[in-house]
Amino acid sequence: IALLGVFGVFGGNKDNKNPIASITPAGMSKIEIEANLSTNGLRNIEFAGVSSDIIVTRTNSNTISVKLTGNARVAPDLIAEKNGSRGTFEVKWPKSIINNSRDMKMEVFLPVNYQENVSFRSVSGDITLTERSTFDEVTFNTVSGDIRNRDTSSTSYSASTVSGDQILSNIFSKDASLSSISGNIQYKGS
């Protein structure tokens, strides 16, 4: 019977390109949360995730959209706040609950016309920004995740990891700081 179940999961669903992605692990619920903020008046934006990868895509919109997806035993909150010229998107898990999640992704859709200050923070998650981007200041910070960034120009650039690696290329900045406690820093470009 178990063998038939495996064939049922991996066989013949022609419409599903990745059948594994549709499986929700036992005891977990599928998480799909979205939050939005307008870029009007924003000079600083922070994205903070815990146990989720942060993947940044540049768009032609005037609205920042963040989608949190994955599987978890208890659903987190995705909080979007605007306070004056500062915007924050943060994933918050319930206190006193052991975070048991899988494949959590914080997909950030950041307008190309937003070129002010931006910060990406993650605990136990990777941060990826691989599309051409220009910012005044940009900061990447992970505790145990990797940073992947290329084709970014800024006045001030900072990337730091505790135990994660940094894979960087074509970073242009007047003031750059790269640091890692036990991870590797790889740089390609001019």
Salt bridges, closest charged atoms under 4 A:
GLU32 OE2 - LYS30 NZ 3.84
GLU46 OE1 - ARG86 NH2 2.70
GLU46 OE2 - ARG121 NE 2.34
GLU116 OE1 - ARG43 NH1 2.18
ASP126 OD2 - ARG148 NH1 3.46
ASP146 OD2 - ARG148 NH2 3.61
ASP151 OD2 - ARG150 NE 3.87
